Amino acid sequence: MRKEPINRISKKGLRVWRLYGIIQTTLLLLLAIAAGILTYIFEGPWWIYIVAVCVVSAYGYVFIYLYPKVKWLRWRYEVRASEIELQYGVFIVKRTLIPMVRVQHVDTSQGPILRKYNLAGITISTAATNHEIPALVLEEADELRSRISTLARVADDDV
C-alpha cells in the first residue's frame, strides 16, 4: 500500500471547524433552553433539564473539541503530475485518487468565516463527482488551483 499523502491542510482550519462547532452547539443550546421553558410552563418532569444539559455538554465536547481535532489529523492531500490523492474521514478513513486526465475544472471557494481566517477551499470537478480540499491558506489554494489546472491541461494533451 502507498504511503499516505504528505500535505496537511492549514492549522487555522482546525480553528474554523471549532468555530462551526461553537455555532452549532449554541443553536442546540437555544433549543434546549426553549425545551426547558416549555417544561417549566407546562410543569413537566425535572429530569428534562438534566437530559438537556447532558446532551448540550456532550454535543459541545464532541463537535467543538474532539471531531475537529480528529478530522484535521486525518485530512491529507498530495498533488502529483498524473494524479491527486486525498485522505480524509474520522471513523472510516477514505483515500481517493483523482487522475489528472479526469479533472475538468478547479474552483476555489471562500465563505465569510474562511475569509476571516484567510483560508479557502478547492473543489476539483470531474465528470462524475466533485472533490474538495478544505481550509487551505488563500495563497496556497490559488497556487494549487493553478498547478492542478496546468497539470490537467498537460495530461489532456498527452491523451
N, C-alpha and C positions, 0 to 999 in steps of 0.2 A: 504494500500500500504506500502511496505517496506521502511525503511529509506534508504537514498542514501548511496552509498559506502563511506567509511571513508578516504581512502588513496588518496592523490593527487600525480600528477607527479611532478618532480623537478621544482623548480622556475627557474633554468637555462634553462629549456625547453622553457620558455617564451622568453628568450634572443635568443635562436636558431630560434624560429619561427619568431621573429622580424628580424633576420639576413636574413632569407629566403625572407621576405617581402622586405627588402632593395635590395636584389639581383634582385627580380622580378621587382621592381619599377625602378631600374637602367636600366634593359633591355627595359622596356616601355619608359623610358626617351630617350634612344638611338633611338628607333623607332620614337618618337615624334620629335627629332632633325632631323632625316632623312626626315620626312614629312615636317618639316619647311624648310630645304634646298631645297627640290624639289619644294615647294611652292614658294620660292624665285627665283629659277632658271626659273620656268615656269610662273612667275608673277601671282600667284594665289591670291585669296582673303585674306585680312589681318586677318579676323576673325578665320582662321585656327590656327593661333598662340595662340589666346585666348583659343580656344577649347582644343588645345594640353596641354597648361599649366593647365587648369582646370581638364582635365582628369588625367594627371600625379599627380597632387596635391591630388585629391580625392582618387585615387588608392593608393597613398603612405600613406595617413592618415588611410584608411581602413585596408590595409594589413601590415602596419608597426606597427600601434598602436592598433586599435580597435579589429580587428579579432583575433590576438594572445592573447590579454587580455581576451576576452570572451571565447575563446577556452580553455585557461588554467584554467579559473574559473570553467568551466563545466566538465573538464576531471577528473574523479574519478574512482577508481577501488578498489576491495576488493577480496582477495583470502580466501575462506573458505574451510573446509575439503571436502565438497561434490560439490562445485561449485565455479566459478569465476564470479564476477559481474563487468560489465563495464558500465560507464555512460559517454557519450560524445555527442557533437553536439553543434552548435551555435544557429541556429534558431529552429531546431527540435532536442530536446534532446532525444537520444536513450539510453535505458537501456537494456543490454544484459546479460543473464545468460548462462554460459557455464558449463554444467555438467562435473564433473571430469571424468566420465566413457566415455565421448566422446573425451577427449583430446588424440591425437595420438602422437604429439611431440611438443616440445617448443624450439624456437630458440631465440638467441639474435643477433641483428644487430647493426652496428655502422659505419656510413659514416664519411668522413673527418671532417665535421662540428661538428657532435656529439662527435667525438673523441677529438676535440679541447676543448670541454667543459666537457670531462669525463662523457659523457652520452651514453646510449644505449637504443634500443627499444626491446621489447619482442614480438615475434609472436607466438601465440597459434594456432596450427593447429588441426582441427577436420576433419572428413570425408567430411563434406560439405563445410566448409569455413575456412578462416584464420582471426584471430582477433589480433589486435596489441595494446600494451600498449606502447606509445611513451615516449621518454625523461625521462628515469629513471637514477639515478646515477648508474654508472657502477657496483659497488659492490652490490647495491640493486637489479639491474637487474640480476646479476649472482645468487644471493641468491634466488630471486623469481623464476627464471628458475628452479633451483634445487628443491625448495619446491613444485612447481607445478608438476614437473616430478615425485617426490616421491608420492605426493597425488594421481596423476593419476594412478600410478602403484598400490597403495593400493586400489583405487577404482576398478581397473580391477580385483584384487584378490578377492574382495568381491562379484563380479558378478557370 
